[in-house]
Amino acid sequence: MAFSVHVEGIRFAAGHFATYRGQCEPLHGHSYEVAAEVEGLLTQDSWVADFTDLKAVLRGLCDELDHRFILQAESQVLKIDRSGTAWKVRTPAGLGYVFPVQDVAALPIDNSTAERLAEYLSGRLCQSLLEAGTDNVGRVAVEVWEGPGQRARHVREVTGNGAEGRLPLD
């Protein structure tokens, strides 16, 4: 694949607490920034992907996370319960939080790290491209900045019947 397009500057603000070594960091938030690179063959129109369309997809994905608490729904560390109107989260230290359902983005990830957010977003971006009928893309990379000087990147290979990687696309 000799061509790629890159978009950046998509932002969202969200709260979270990552887990590490069986513990949980304090509740806090970030002003995240997201970038994506799509690599593939040129279409008949001589482009890999339309910048405007790519930014719109990323913006839509980030809007789902904006001003929400990012919940690592597959956490092996947190105790998580969902009632009809709230998510209840208990940390290993015994702290308890109750979040209204509408304020939570419960993601199928085991930790709310920048690495897992990049992986999640790369899967969702691939899904969107495939649903739009895109067949010229071979690889997608997503970067998530938690702040200046700290970012994570996930690269996902796209195959004819889906994308390779940890997260399912359904």
DSSP file (Angstrom, degrees, kcal/mol; ACC not computed):
  #  RESIDUE AA STRUCTURE BP1 BP2  ACC     N-H-->O    O-->H-N    N-H-->O    O-->H-N    TCO  KAPPA ALPHA  PHI   PSI    X-CA   Y-CA   Z-CA
    1    1 A M              0   0    0      0, 0.0    40,-0.1     0, 0.0   136,-0.0   0.000 360.0 360.0 360.0 120.4    0.0    0.0    0.0
    2    2 A A        +     0   0    0     38,-0.2     2,-0.4    37,-0.0    39,-0.1   0.533 360.0  64.9-102.7  -6.2    1.7    3.1   -1.1
    3    3 A F  E     +A   40   0A   0     37,-0.9    37,-2.2    44,-0.0     2,-0.3  -0.910  50.1 166.3-124.4 146.2   -0.9    5.8   -0.1
    4    4 A S  E     -A   39   0A   0     -2,-0.4     2,-0.4    35,-0.2    35,-0.2  -0.991  19.2-149.5-150.0 154.7   -2.3    7.0    3.2
    5    5 A V  E     -A   38   0A   0     33,-2.3    33,-2.4    -2,-0.3     2,-0.4  -0.938  12.6-159.2-122.6 149.8   -4.4    9.9    4.5
    6    6 A H  E     -A   37   0A   0     -2,-0.4     2,-0.4    31,-0.2    31,-0.2  -0.994   9.3-179.5-133.7 130.1   -4.1   11.3    8.0
    7    7 A V  E     +A   36   0A   0     29,-2.6    29,-2.7    -2,-0.4     2,-0.3  -0.966  11.5 162.0-126.5 147.8   -6.6   13.4    9.9
    8    8 A E  E     +     0   0A   0     -2,-0.4    27,-0.2    27,-0.2     3,-0.1  -0.900  38.4  76.4-150.3 177.9   -6.2   14.9   13.4
    9    9 A G  E     +     0   0A   0     25,-0.3     2,-0.5     1,-0.3    26,-0.1   0.561  53.3 141.2  90.6   9.2   -7.6   17.5   15.7
   10   10 A I  E     -A   34   0A   0     24,-1.6    24,-3.2    -3,-0.1     2,-0.3  -0.747  33.4-169.7 -83.7 127.9  -10.8   15.6   16.7
   11   11 A R  E     +A   33   0A   0     -2,-0.5     2,-0.3    22,-0.2    22,-0.2  -0.867  20.6 168.2-125.0 152.1  -11.3   16.2   20.4
   12   12 A F  E     -A   32   0A   0     20,-1.6    20,-2.2    -2,-0.3     2,-0.4  -0.974  23.6-137.7-152.5 155.4  -13.5   15.0   23.3
   13   13 A A  E     +A   31   0A   0     -2,-0.3    54,-3.9    18,-0.2    55,-0.6  -0.947  33.3 156.8-115.3 135.2  -13.5   15.4   27.0
   14   14 A A  E     -Ab  30  68A   0     16,-1.9    16,-2.3    -2,-0.4     2,-0.3  -0.994  33.4-126.7-155.3 155.8  -14.2   12.5   29.3
   15   15 A G  E     +Ab  29  69A   0     53,-2.3    55,-3.2    -2,-0.3     2,-0.3  -0.697  37.8 143.3 -99.9 157.2  -13.7   11.2   32.8
   16   16 A H  E     -A   28   0A   0     12,-3.0    12,-2.1    -2,-0.3     2,-0.3  -0.975  37.5-137.6-169.7 171.6  -12.2    7.8   33.7
   17   17 A F        -     0   0    0     53,-0.4    95,-0.3    -2,-0.3    55,-0.2  -0.877  21.9-150.2-143.2 120.9  -10.0    5.9   36.1
   18   18 A A        -     0   0    0     -2,-0.3     7,-2.7     8,-0.2     2,-0.3  -0.453  13.1-132.2 -81.0 157.7   -7.6    3.3   34.8
   19   19 A T  E     +F   24   0B   0      5,-0.2     2,-0.3    -2,-0.1     5,-0.2  -0.858  26.8 171.9-111.1 149.6   -6.6    0.3   36.8
   20   20 A Y  E >   -F   23   0B   0      3,-1.8     3,-2.5    -2,-0.3    91,-0.0  -0.965  62.8  -0.5-157.8 139.8   -3.1   -0.9   37.3
   21   21 A R  T 3  S-     0   0    0     -2,-0.3     3,-0.1     1,-0.3    -1,-0.0   0.842 129.7 -55.0  48.7  40.0   -1.5   -3.6   39.5
   22   22 A G  T 3  S+     0   0    0      1,-0.3    -1,-0.3    56,-0.0     2,-0.2   0.534 121.7  97.9  76.0   5.9   -4.9   -4.5   40.9
   23   23 A Q  E <   -F   20   0B   0     -3,-2.5    -3,-1.8    69,-0.1     2,-0.4  -0.587  66.6-126.0-117.2 179.9   -5.6   -1.0   42.0
   24   24 A C  E     -F   19   0B   0     -5,-0.2    -5,-0.2    -2,-0.2     3,-0.1  -0.994  15.8-132.3-132.6 132.8   -7.5    2.0   40.6
   25   25 A E        -     0   0    0     -7,-2.7     3,-0.1    -2,-0.4     0, 0.0  -0.393  45.1 -81.5 -75.9 162.6   -6.2    5.5   40.0
   26   26 A P        -     0   0    0      0, 0.0    -8,-0.2     0, 0.0     2,-0.2  -0.245  54.0 -90.8 -62.5 151.8   -8.4    8.4   41.2
   27   27 A L        +     0   0    0    -10,-0.1     2,-0.3    -3,-0.1   -10,-0.2  -0.449  68.2 140.4 -61.6 129.6  -11.3    9.6   39.2
   28   28 A H  E     -A   16   0A   0    -12,-2.1   -12,-3.0    -2,-0.2     2,-0.3  -0.922  36.4-125.7-159.0 179.6  -10.1   12.3   36.8
   29   29 A G  E     -A   15   0A   0    -14,-0.3     2,-0.3    -2,-0.3   -14,-0.2  -0.875   9.2-154.2-136.6 168.8  -10.6   13.5   33.2
   30   30 A H  E     -A   14   0A   0    -16,-2.3   -16,-1.9    -2,-0.3     2,-0.9  -0.956  24.5-129.3-136.6 154.9   -8.8   14.4   30.1
   31   31 A S  E     -A   13   0A   0    115,-0.5   -18,-0.2    -2,-0.3     2,-0.1  -0.885  45.6-159.4 -98.3  94.0   -9.2   16.6   27.0
   32   32 A Y  E     -A   12   0A   0    -20,-2.2   -20,-1.6    -2,-0.9     2,-0.4  -0.362  13.1-158.7 -77.2 153.1   -8.5   13.8   24.6
   33   33 A E  E     -AC  11 145A   0    112,-1.5   112,-3.1   -22,-0.2     2,-0.4  -0.995   8.0-158.9-130.3 141.4   -7.4   14.3   21.0
   34   34 A V  E     +AC  10 144A   0    -24,-3.2   -24,-1.6    -2,-0.4   -25,-0.3  -0.941  10.8 178.5-124.0 140.5   -7.8   11.7   18.3
   35   35 A A  E     - C   0 143A   0    108,-2.1   108,-2.5    -2,-0.4     2,-0.4  -0.950   7.9-163.3-132.8 155.4   -6.0   11.2   15.0
   36   36 A A  E     -AC   7 142A   0    -29,-2.7   -29,-2.6    -2,-0.3     2,-0.4  -0.997   8.8-161.5-141.4 146.7   -6.4    8.5   12.3
   37   37 A E  E     -AC   6 141A   0    104,-2.8   104,-2.7    -2,-0.4     2,-0.5  -0.998   8.4-165.0-126.0 130.2   -4.4    7.3    9.4
   38   38 A V  E     -AC   5 140A   0    -33,-2.4   -33,-2.3    -2,-0.4     2,-0.4  -0.970   6.8-166.7-118.0 125.1   -6.0    5.2    6.7
   39   39 A E  E     +AC   4 139A   0    100,-3.0    99,-2.7    -2,-0.5   100,-1.8  -0.904  29.5 102.9-115.1 138.0   -3.8    3.3    4.3
   40   40 A G  E     -AC   3 137A   0    -37,-2.2   -37,-0.9    -2,-0.4    97,-0.2  -0.981  63.3 -48.6 179.8-167.8   -4.9    1.7    1.1
   41   41 A L        -     0   0    0     95,-2.4     2,-0.2    -2,-0.3     6,-0.1  -0.539  60.3 -99.2 -85.8 154.3   -5.1    1.7   -2.7
   42   42 A L        -     0   0    0     -2,-0.2     6,-0.2     4,-0.1    -1,-0.1  -0.508  35.1-134.1 -72.6 141.7   -6.3    4.7   -4.6
   43   43 A T    >   -     0   0    0      4,-2.2     3,-2.0    -2,-0.2    -1,-0.1  -0.206  38.5 -88.1 -79.6-178.6   -9.9    4.6   -5.7
   44   44 A Q  T 3  S+     0   0    0      1,-0.3    -1,-0.1     2,-0.1    -2,-0.1   0.742 132.6  58.6 -63.2 -21.5  -11.0    5.6   -9.3
   45   45 A D  T 3  S-     0   0    0      2,-0.2    -1,-0.3     3,-0.0     3,-0.1   0.345 120.1-112.7 -88.4   6.2  -11.2    9.1   -7.9
   46   46 A S  S <  S+     0   0    0     -3,-2.0     2,-0.3     1,-0.2    -2,-0.1   0.864  80.0 104.4  65.5  40.6   -7.5    8.9   -6.9
   47   47 A W        -     0   0    0      1,-0.1    -4,-2.2    -6,-0.1    -1,-0.2  -0.989  63.1-144.9-143.2 157.1   -7.9    9.0   -3.2
   48   48 A V  S    S-     0   0    0      1,-0.4     2,-0.3    -2,-0.3    88,-0.2   0.905  87.8 -16.7 -81.2 -48.0   -7.7    6.6   -0.3
   49   49 A A  S    S-     0   0    0    -11,-0.1     2,-0.4    -9,-0.1    -1,-0.4  -0.981  73.4-100.7-155.5 149.5  -10.5    8.2    1.7
   50   50 A D     >  -     0   0    0     -2,-0.3     4,-2.7     1,-0.2     5,-0.2  -0.605  27.3-142.4 -72.4 125.5  -12.3   11.6    1.6
   51   51 A F  H  > S+     0   0    0     -2,-0.4     4,-2.7     1,-0.2     5,-0.2   0.903 100.5  51.6 -55.9 -43.3  -10.8   13.7    4.4
   52   52 A T  H  > S+     0   0    0      1,-0.2     4,-2.1     2,-0.2    -1,-0.2   0.919 111.9  45.2 -63.1 -44.4  -14.2   15.2    5.2
   53   53 A D  H  > S+     0   0    0      2,-0.2     4,-2.3     1,-0.2    -1,-0.2   0.915 113.1  50.6 -65.0 -42.9  -15.9   11.8    5.5
   54   54 A L  H  X S+     0   0    0     -4,-2.7     4,-2.3     1,-0.2    -2,-0.2   0.920 111.9  47.0 -62.4 -44.8  -13.1   10.4    7.6
   55   55 A K  H  X S+     0   0    0     -4,-2.7     4,-3.0    -5,-0.2    -1,-0.2   0.891 110.2  53.8 -64.0 -38.8  -13.2   13.4   10.0
   56   56 A A  H  X S+     0   0    0     -4,-2.1     4,-2.3    -5,-0.2    -2,-0.2   0.908 109.1  48.0 -63.6 -41.7  -17.0   13.1   10.2
   57   57 A V  H  X S+     0   0    0     -4,-2.3     4,-2.2     2,-0.2    -2,-0.2   0.948 114.5  45.7 -63.4 -48.1  -16.8    9.4   11.2
   58   58 A L  H  X S+     0   0    0     -4,-2.3     4,-2.7     1,-0.2     5,-0.2   0.908 111.7  52.1 -61.4 -42.1  -14.2   10.2   13.8
   59   59 A R  H  X S+     0   0    0     -4,-3.0     4,-2.3     1,-0.2    -1,-0.2   0.910 109.2  50.4 -61.8 -41.5  -16.1   13.1   15.1
   60   60 A G  H  X S+     0   0    0     -4,-2.3     4,-1.1     2,-0.2    -1,-0.2   0.904 111.1  48.1 -62.4 -42.2  -19.2   10.9   15.4
   61   61 A L  H  < S+     0   0    0     -4,-2.2     4,-0.5     1,-0.2     3,-0.4   0.911 113.6  47.1 -64.4 -42.5  -17.3    8.3   17.4
   62   62 A C  H >X S+     0   0    0     -4,-2.7     4,-1.6     1,-0.2     3,-1.1   0.831 103.7  61.9 -70.1 -31.8  -15.8   10.9   19.7
   63   63 A D  H 3< S+     0   0    0     -4,-2.3    -1,-0.2     1,-0.3    -2,-0.2   0.832  97.0  60.0 -61.3 -31.3  -19.2   12.5   20.2
   64   64 A E  T 3< S+     0   0    0     -4,-1.1    -1,-0.3    -3,-0.4    -2,-0.2   0.750 114.2  36.0 -66.3 -23.2  -20.3    9.2   21.7
   65   65 A L  T X4 S+     0   0    0     -3,-1.1     3,-1.3    -4,-0.5    -2,-0.2   0.621  89.1 118.1-101.9 -18.3  -17.6    9.6   24.4
   66   66 A D  T 3< S-     0   0    0     -4,-1.6   -52,-0.2     1,-0.3     3,-0.1  -0.275  88.3  -2.5 -63.6 131.1  -17.7   13.4   24.9
   67   67 A H  T 3  S+     0   0    0    -54,-3.9     2,-0.3     1,-0.2    -1,-0.3   0.855 109.6 115.7  56.7  40.5  -18.6   14.5   28.4
   68   68 A R  E <  S-b   14   0A   0     -3,-1.3   -53,-2.3   -55,-0.6     2,-0.6  -0.842  73.2-109.4-126.1 165.2  -19.1   11.0   29.6
   69   69 A F  E     -bd  15 104A   0     34,-2.9    36,-2.9    -2,-0.3     2,-0.8  -0.890  34.1-134.8 -91.7 125.1  -17.5    8.7   32.1
   70   70 A I  E     - d   0 105A   0    -55,-3.2     2,-0.5    -2,-0.6   -53,-0.4  -0.739  22.7-162.4 -86.0 112.2  -15.6    6.0   30.2
   71   71 A L  E     - d   0 106A   0     34,-2.1    36,-2.4    -2,-0.8     2,-1.7  -0.844  18.8-140.6-100.5 124.7  -16.4    2.7   31.9
   72   72 A Q  E >   - d   0 107A   0     -2,-0.5     3,-1.9   -55,-0.2     6,-0.2  -0.640  23.9-174.4 -79.8  85.7  -14.1   -0.3   31.3
   73   73 A A  T 3  S+     0   0    0     -2,-1.7    -1,-0.2    34,-1.6    37,-0.2   0.672  78.2  50.5 -64.2 -19.2  -17.1   -2.7   31.1
   74   74 A E  T 3  S+     0   0    0     35,-2.5    -1,-0.3    33,-0.5    36,-0.1   0.033  80.4 150.4-105.3  26.1  -14.8   -5.8   30.9
   75   75 A S    <   -     0   0    0     -3,-1.9     5,-0.1    34,-0.2    36,-0.1  -0.287  37.6-162.1 -60.8 139.2  -12.6   -4.8   33.8
   76   76 A Q  S    S+     0   0    0     34,-0.5    -1,-0.1     3,-0.1    35,-0.1   0.392  91.7  44.4 -94.8  -1.4  -11.0   -7.6   35.8
   77   77 A V  S    S+     0   0    0     33,-0.3     2,-0.2   -54,-0.0   -53,-0.1   0.768  99.5  68.3-112.3 -42.1  -10.4   -5.3   38.7
   78   78 A L  S    S-     0   0    0     -6,-0.2     2,-0.6    13,-0.1    13,-0.2  -0.512  72.9-131.6 -84.1 150.1  -13.6   -3.2   39.2
   79   79 A K  E     -G   90   0C   0     11,-2.5    11,-2.5    -2,-0.2     2,-0.4  -0.920  33.6-172.0 -98.2 119.6  -16.9   -4.5   40.5
   80   80 A I  E     +G   89   0C   0     -2,-0.6     2,-0.4     9,-0.2     9,-0.2  -0.943  13.3 173.4-123.4 133.2  -19.5   -3.2   38.1
   81   81 A D  E     -G   88   0C   0      7,-2.5     7,-3.6    -2,-0.4     2,-0.5  -0.997  15.2-154.1-135.7 138.2  -23.3   -3.5   38.3
   82   82 A R  E     -G   87   0C   0     -2,-0.4     5,-0.2     5,-0.2     2,-0.2  -0.962  11.8-178.3-116.9 122.8  -25.9   -1.9   36.1
   83   83 A S        -     0   0    0      3,-2.9    18,-0.0    -2,-0.5     5,-0.0  -0.377  51.8 -82.9 -96.1-173.6  -29.4   -1.1   37.4
   84   84 A G  S    S+     0   0    0      1,-0.2     3,-0.1    -2,-0.2    -2,-0.0   0.852 124.8  17.1 -61.3 -35.5  -32.1    0.4   35.2
   85   85 A T  S    S+     0   0    0      1,-0.1    16,-2.1    16,-0.1     2,-0.3   0.441 122.9  42.2-119.5  -1.7  -30.9    4.0   35.6
   86   86 A A  E     - H   0 100C   0     14,-0.3    -3,-2.9    15,-0.1     2,-0.5  -0.990  59.8-133.5-149.8 152.7  -27.3    3.8   37.0
   87   87 A W  E     -GH  82  99C   0     12,-3.0    12,-2.8    -2,-0.3     2,-0.5  -0.920  24.5-156.0 -99.7 130.8  -24.0    2.1   36.7
   88   88 A K  E     -GH  81  98C   0     -7,-3.6    -7,-2.5    -2,-0.5     2,-0.4  -0.950  12.5-174.8-110.9 126.4  -22.5    1.2   40.1
   89   89 A V  E     -GH  80  97C   0      8,-2.7     8,-3.0    -2,-0.5     2,-0.4  -0.977   7.7-170.2-126.3 130.5  -18.8    0.8   40.3
   90   90 A R  E     -GH  79  96C   0    -11,-2.5   -11,-2.5    -2,-0.4     6,-0.2  -0.982  13.6-145.9-121.8 131.3  -16.7   -0.3   43.2
   91   91 A T    >   -     0   0    0      4,-2.5     3,-2.0    -2,-0.4   -13,-0.1  -0.420  31.1-104.4 -87.5 165.4  -12.9   -0.1   43.3
   92   92 A P  T 3  S+     0   0    0      0, 0.0    -1,-0.1     0, 0.0   -69,-0.1   0.795 122.5  58.8 -59.1 -27.6  -10.5   -2.5   44.9
   93   93 A A  T 3  S-     0   0    0      2,-0.1   -70,-0.0   -69,-0.0    -3,-0.0   0.495 123.1-106.3 -80.4  -2.5  -10.0    0.0   47.7
   94   94 A G    <   +     0   0    0     -3,-2.0     2,-0.2     1,-0.3    -1,-0.0   0.467  69.6 146.6  93.1   1.6  -13.8   -0.1   48.4
   95   95 A L        -     0   0    0     -5,-0.0    -4,-2.5     1,-0.0     2,-0.4  -0.513  34.2-151.7 -69.9 139.2  -14.7    3.3   46.9
   96   96 A G  E     -H   90   0C   0     -6,-0.2     2,-0.4    -2,-0.2    -6,-0.2  -0.939  13.6-174.8-118.6 138.2  -18.1    3.3   45.4
   97   97 A Y  E     -H   89   0C   0     -8,-3.0    -8,-2.7    -2,-0.4     2,-0.4  -0.964  10.1-161.1-128.0 145.0  -19.4    5.4   42.5
   98   98 A V  E     -H   88   0C   0     -2,-0.4   -10,-0.2   -10,-0.2    -2,-0.0  -0.988  13.5-175.8-126.3 120.9  -22.9    5.7   41.0
   99   99 A F  E     -H   87   0C   0    -12,-2.8   -12,-3.0    -2,-0.4     5,-0.1  -0.955  30.2-114.5-117.7 131.8  -23.1    7.1   37.5
  100  100 A P  E >   -H   86   0C   0      0, 0.0     3,-2.0     0, 0.0   -14,-0.3  -0.398  29.8-120.8 -59.6 139.6  -26.4    7.8   35.7
  101  101 A V  G >  S+     0   0    0    -16,-2.1     3,-1.7     1,-0.3     5,-0.1   0.866 111.5  57.4 -51.8 -42.1  -26.6    5.6   32.6
  102  102 A Q  G 3  S+     0   0    0    -17,-0.3    -1,-0.3     1,-0.3   -16,-0.1   0.652 103.9  54.0 -68.8 -13.5  -26.8    8.5   30.2
  103  103 A D  G <  S+     0   0    0     -3,-2.0   -34,-2.9   -35,-0.1     2,-0.4   0.327  96.8  84.2 -98.9   6.7  -23.5    9.9   31.5
  104  104 A V  E <   -d   69   0A   0     -3,-1.7     2,-0.7   -36,-0.2   -34,-0.2  -0.910  56.0-161.0-118.1 136.0  -21.6    6.7   30.9
  105  105 A A  E     -d   70   0A   0    -36,-2.9   -34,-2.1    -2,-0.4     2,-0.9  -0.895  20.1-162.2-106.8  96.1  -19.9    5.3   27.8
  106  106 A A  E     -d   71   0A   0     -2,-0.7   -34,-0.2   -36,-0.2   -36,-0.1  -0.716  13.9-169.2 -83.7 107.4  -19.6    1.6   28.8
  107  107 A L  E     -d   72   0A   0    -36,-2.4     2,-2.3    -2,-0.9   -34,-1.6  -0.707  33.0-116.2-103.5 149.7  -17.0    0.2   26.4
  108  108 A P  S    S+     0   0    0      0, 0.0     2,-0.3     0, 0.0   -36,-0.1  -0.369  78.2 113.8 -80.0  61.8  -16.1   -3.4   25.7
  109  109 A I        -     0   0    0     -2,-2.3   -35,-2.5   -38,-0.3   -34,-0.2  -0.902  67.1-137.5-130.5 157.8  -12.5   -2.9   27.1
  110  110 A D  S    S+     0   0    0     -2,-0.3   -34,-0.5     1,-0.2     2,-0.3   0.573  90.2  16.2 -92.5 -10.4  -10.7   -4.2   30.1
  111  111 A N        -     0   0    0    -36,-0.1     2,-0.6     2,-0.1    -1,-0.2  -0.970  69.7-126.9-159.5 146.3   -9.1   -0.9   31.0
  112  112 A S        +     0   0    0     -2,-0.3   -94,-0.1   -95,-0.3     2,-0.1  -0.230  60.6 138.4 -94.0  46.9   -9.7    2.8   30.1
  113  113 A T     >  -     0   0    0     -2,-0.6     4,-2.3     1,-0.1     5,-0.2  -0.423  69.9-109.9 -82.3 162.5   -6.1    3.4   29.0
  114  114 A A  H  > S+     0   0    0      1,-0.2     4,-2.4     2,-0.2     5,-0.2   0.852 119.6  58.0 -60.4 -33.8   -5.2    5.4   25.9
  115  115 A E  H  > S+     0   0    0      2,-0.2     4,-2.1     1,-0.2    -1,-0.2   0.942 108.9  42.5 -61.8 -48.1   -4.0    2.2   24.4
  116  116 A R  H  > S+     0   0    0      2,-0.2     4,-2.8     1,-0.2    -2,-0.2   0.853 112.7  53.4 -70.3 -33.4   -7.4    0.5   24.8
  117  117 A L  H  X S+     0   0    0     -4,-2.3     4,-2.7     2,-0.2    -1,-0.2   0.911 109.3  49.1 -65.4 -40.6   -9.3    3.6   23.6
  118  118 A A  H  X S+     0   0    0     -4,-2.4     4,-2.2     2,-0.2    -2,-0.2   0.908 112.9  48.0 -63.0 -41.5   -7.1    3.7   20.5
  119  119 A E  H  X S+     0   0    0     -4,-2.1     4,-2.0     2,-0.2    -2,-0.2   0.932 112.6  48.2 -64.3 -46.4   -7.9    0.0   19.9
  120  120 A Y  H  X S+     0   0    0     -4,-2.8     4,-2.2     1,-0.2    -2,-0.2   0.938 113.7  46.5 -59.3 -48.7  -11.6    0.5   20.4
  121  121 A L  H  X S+     0   0    0     -4,-2.7     4,-2.5     1,-0.2    -1,-0.2   0.851 108.8  54.7 -67.0 -34.4  -11.7    3.5   18.1
  122  122 A S  H  X S+     0   0    0     -4,-2.2     4,-2.3    -5,-0.2    -1,-0.2   0.896 109.6  48.7 -65.6 -37.3   -9.7    1.8   15.4
  123  123 A G  H  X S+     0   0    0     -4,-2.0     4,-2.4     2,-0.2    -2,-0.2   0.921 112.6  46.6 -65.4 -44.0  -12.2   -1.1   15.5
  124  124 A R  H  X S+     0   0    0     -4,-2.2     4,-2.3     2,-0.2    -2,-0.2   0.876 111.8  51.6 -66.6 -37.2  -15.2    1.3   15.2
  125  125 A L  H  X S+     0   0    0     -4,-2.5     4,-2.5     2,-0.2    -2,-0.2   0.931 110.5  48.3 -65.1 -45.0  -13.5    3.2   12.4
  126  126 A C  H  X S+     0   0    0     -4,-2.3     4,-2.8     1,-0.2     5,-0.2   0.929 110.4  52.3 -58.3 -45.1  -12.9    0.0   10.5
  127  127 A Q  H  X S+     0   0    0     -4,-2.4     4,-2.6     1,-0.2    -1,-0.2   0.921 110.1  48.2 -57.9 -45.3  -16.5   -1.0   11.1
  128  128 A S  H  X S+     0   0    0     -4,-2.3     4,-1.5     2,-0.2    -1,-0.2   0.907 111.8  49.2 -63.2 -42.7  -17.7    2.3    9.7
  129  129 A L  H  <>S+     0   0    0     -4,-2.5     5,-2.4     2,-0.2    -2,-0.2   0.925 113.2  46.5 -62.9 -44.6  -15.5    2.1    6.6
  130  130 A L  H ><5S+     0   0    0     -4,-2.8     3,-1.6     1,-0.2    -2,-0.2   0.899 110.2  52.8 -65.7 -40.5  -16.7   -1.4    5.9
  131  131 A E  H 3<5S+     0   0    0     -4,-2.6    -1,-0.2     1,-0.3    -2,-0.2   0.798 105.2  56.4 -64.8 -27.5  -20.4   -0.5    6.4
  132  132 A A  T 3<5S-     0   0    0     -4,-1.5    -1,-0.3    -5,-0.2    -2,-0.2   0.463 122.5-108.3 -81.9  -1.0  -19.9    2.3    3.9
  133  133 A G  T < 5 +     0   0    0     -3,-1.6     2,-0.3     1,-0.3    -3,-0.2   0.620  60.1 162.8  86.2  12.5  -18.7   -0.2    1.3
  134  134 A T      < +     0   0    0     -5,-2.4    -1,-0.3    -6,-0.2    -2,-0.1  -0.505   6.6 163.6 -67.7 125.7  -15.0    0.8    1.4
  135  135 A D        +     0   0    0     -2,-0.3    -1,-0.1     1,-0.0    -5,-0.1   0.310  59.3  70.2-126.4   8.0  -13.0   -1.9   -0.1
  136  136 A N  S    S+     0   0    0    -88,-0.2   -95,-2.4   -95,-0.1     2,-0.4   0.457  72.4 101.5-104.4  -2.2   -9.6   -0.2   -0.9
  137  137 A V  E     +C   40   0A   0    -97,-0.2   -97,-0.3     1,-0.1     3,-0.1  -0.699  36.2 171.4 -90.9 132.5   -8.4    0.2    2.7
  138  138 A G  E     +     0   0A   0    -99,-2.7    20,-2.7    -2,-0.4     2,-0.3   0.644  65.3  20.1-109.2 -22.8   -5.8   -2.2    4.0
  139  139 A R  E     -CE  39 157A   0   -100,-1.8  -100,-3.0    18,-0.3     2,-0.4  -0.997  54.2-165.9-152.9 144.2   -4.8   -0.7    7.4
  140  140 A V  E     -CE  38 156A   0     16,-2.6    16,-3.3    -2,-0.3     2,-0.4  -0.995   6.9-171.7-129.2 134.7   -6.2    1.8    9.9
  141  141 A A  E     -CE  37 155A   0   -104,-2.7  -104,-2.8    -2,-0.4     2,-0.4  -0.992   2.6-168.9-126.2 136.8   -4.2    3.4   12.7
  142  142 A V  E     -CE  36 154A   0     12,-2.5    12,-2.4    -2,-0.4     2,-0.4  -0.986   3.1-162.2-126.0 135.2   -5.7    5.5   15.5
  143  143 A E  E     -CE  35 153A   0   -108,-2.5  -108,-2.1    -2,-0.4     2,-0.5  -0.931   1.2-163.8-114.5 140.6   -3.9    7.6   18.0
  144  144 A V  E     -CE  34 152A   0      8,-2.5     8,-2.1    -2,-0.4     2,-0.5  -0.986   4.9-157.9-125.3 120.9   -5.3    8.9   21.2
  145  145 A W  E     -CE  33 151A   0   -112,-3.1  -112,-1.5    -2,-0.5     6,-0.2  -0.845  11.4-174.4 -95.0 129.6   -3.6   11.7   23.1
  146  146 A E  E    S-     0   0A   0      4,-2.0  -115,-0.5    -2,-0.5     5,-0.1   0.640  74.6 -33.5 -89.6 -19.6   -4.4   12.0   26.9
  147  147 A G  E >  S- E   0 150A   0      3,-1.2     3,-2.0  -117,-0.1    -1,-0.4  -0.957  95.8 -39.2 179.1 176.4   -2.5   15.2   27.0
  148  148 A P  T 3  S+     0   0    0      0, 0.0     3,-0.0     0, 0.0    -2,-0.0  -0.319 125.4   8.3 -57.8 129.3    0.5   17.0   25.5
  149  149 A G  T 3  S+     0   0    0      1,-0.1     2,-0.4    -2,-0.0    -4,-0.0   0.519 111.1  90.3  80.9   4.8    3.4   14.5   25.0
  150  150 A Q  E <   +E  147   0A   0     -3,-2.0    -4,-2.0     2,-0.0    -3,-1.2  -0.922  46.1 140.5-139.6 115.5    1.5   11.4   25.8
  151  151 A R  E     -E  145   0A   0     -2,-0.4     2,-0.3    -6,-0.2    -6,-0.2  -0.966  32.3-145.2-147.1 160.0   -0.4    9.3   23.3
  152  152 A A  E     -E  144   0A   0     -8,-2.1    -8,-2.5    -2,-0.3     2,-0.4  -0.924  12.8-156.0-126.6 153.7   -1.1    5.7   22.3
  153  153 A R  E     -E  143   0A   0     -2,-0.3     2,-0.4   -10,-0.2   -10,-0.2  -0.985   5.9-168.7-133.3 139.7   -1.5    4.2   18.9
  154  154 A H  E     -E  142   0A   0    -12,-2.4   -12,-2.5    -2,-0.4     2,-0.4  -0.999   7.0-160.3-128.8 133.0   -3.3    1.1   17.6
  155  155 A V  E     -E  141   0A   0     -2,-0.4     2,-0.4   -14,-0.2   -14,-0.2  -0.935   8.1-171.5-114.0 132.9   -2.9   -0.3   14.1
  156  156 A R  E     -E  140   0A   0    -16,-3.3   -16,-2.6    -2,-0.4     2,-0.3  -0.988  17.1-138.5-128.4 127.6   -5.5   -2.7   12.7
  157  157 A E  E     -E  139   0A   0     -2,-0.4     7,-2.9     7,-0.3     2,-0.5  -0.667  18.8-143.4 -81.6 137.8   -5.2   -4.6    9.4
  158  158 A V  E     -I  163   0D   0    -20,-2.7     5,-0.3    -2,-0.3     2,-0.2  -0.901  17.4-169.7-106.2 128.2   -8.4   -4.7    7.4
  159  159 A T  E >   -I  162   0D   0      3,-3.6     3,-1.5    -2,-0.5   -22,-0.1  -0.610  40.2 -94.1-109.6 174.0   -9.3   -7.8    5.5
  160  160 A G  T 3  S+     0   0    0      1,-0.3     3,-0.1    -2,-0.2    -1,-0.0   0.780 123.8  33.5 -59.8 -29.0  -11.9   -8.5    2.9
  161  161 A N  T 3  S-     0   0    0      1,-0.2     2,-0.3     0, 0.0    -1,-0.3   0.114 131.4 -43.9-116.7  23.0  -14.5   -9.7    5.4
  162  162 A G  E <  S-I  159   0D   0     -3,-1.5    -3,-3.6     2,-0.0     2,-0.4  -0.927  71.8 -60.6 147.9-171.0  -13.6   -7.6    8.4
  163  163 A A  E     -I  158   0D   0     -2,-0.3     2,-0.3    -5,-0.3    -5,-0.2  -0.875  39.3-127.0-113.6 143.8  -10.8   -6.2   10.5
  164  164 A E        +     0   0    0     -7,-2.9    -7,-0.3    -2,-0.4     2,-0.3  -0.676  61.1  83.6 -85.0 140.3   -8.1   -8.2   12.4
  165  165 A G  S    S-     0   0    0     -2,-0.3    -9,-0.1     1,-0.1    -2,-0.0  -0.898  85.6 -67.8 152.8-179.0   -7.7   -7.3   16.0
  166  166 A R  S    S+     0   0    0     -2,-0.3    -1,-0.1     2,-0.1   -46,-0.0   0.876 102.8  70.6 -69.9 -41.9   -9.0   -7.8   19.6
  167  167 A L  S    S-     0   0    0    -48,-0.1    -4,-0.1    -3,-0.1     2,-0.1  -0.603  79.5-127.0 -87.8 135.2  -12.4   -6.2   19.3
  168  168 A P        -     0   0    0      0, 0.0    -1,-0.1     0, 0.0    -2,-0.1  -0.428  13.2-137.6 -70.0 155.2  -15.2   -7.7   17.3
  169  169 A L              0   0    0      1,-0.2    -2,-0.0    -6,-0.1    -7,-0.0   0.251 360.0 360.0 -99.7  12.6  -16.8   -5.4   14.8
  170  170 A D              0   0    0      0, 0.0    -1,-0.2     0, 0.0    -3,-0.0   0.461 360.0 360.0-104.8 360.0  -20.4   -6.3   15.5
